């Protein structure tokens, strides 16, 4: 089923972000005390941040962990808004959360990864937000399910929410990687390809899980042309009640934004740029056509092999043969400077299509 077209208000018409990029939402993982909220908000306002975030309700894996102060902390957020002229933002996971946020003048809400994965909760929140003008950001679901992510956006948009955007925070994984969550940038790129007008934020704090990697993730997101960053910042991270390792102090955040990362332009009026990029893209187009021709030729041979297997009563899947092929192409890929995971993904997809084609040939007699 084709995805619905989204009816969206552009990011820079929301009244809280201004160009140039990146648009930044920053603040502590959790609102812990009034003093901590006010001190952090003051530090962020001084470095030019306009949208202040803090977790009020914290969905935790284990009971007994700090699960947020709850609604009373919204008073501290409201005070920071009044004293420093900030817009305030927090995560909501239920209808009750939405109503509390409306009561205290929250300017922006977002749905967490676990909430996005639950269509019942998404619909409940969408219904609660109906007839409001509050911008909503939707984090990707815990698992890399693009349709589930899009479905959440469609539910909210169908409820009349037009100030709508997404936050890419990576995906849970059992693999050993240096980050807390697997970026799987290809999922975010696919979403951007389908909805180029959709405001796109990246959450390097949750993706990294450690402040040592926030710069490289932030830069990667800007290199891909995404508009915004949601970064956790705490006046004293060492004392934080949640996610202490991934929070920056306001001065550290200032250094990141103004000294460490570079914002890329989406285009240039330079004549030299346009001439050179057009030439290179023309070469890419020719190579792409050659790749398609080669794939088509390969599939023809795969079908011939399928006929041969059928006539000789041979099973389709030849595991040892494929293992040898994959090892060979991975080794050859190294000679061309191609990452192993890239070669493996491409050739596994080719193999899957070949097996499917041969299966259709062999099973044709049973129809």
Secondary structure, DSSP 8 states (H G I E B T S, - for coil): ----------GGGSSS--SSS-EEEEE-SB---HHHHHHHHHHHHHTT--EEE-BSS---SSTTS-----TTHHHHHHHHHHHH--EEEEEE-SHHHHHHHHHTT--EEEE-HHHHT-HHHHHHHHHHHTT---EEEEE--SS--HHHHHHHHHHHHHTT--SEEEEE--B--SS--SSSSB--HHHHHHHHHH-TTSEEEE-HHHHHSSGGGHHHHHHHHHHTT--EEEEEB-TTGGG-SS-GGG-B-HHHHHHIIIII-----S----HHHHHHHHHHHHHHHHHHHHHHHHHHHHHHHHHHHHHHHHHTT--S--HHHHHHHHHHHHHHHHHTT--HHHHHHHHHHHHHHHHHHHHHHHGGGG-
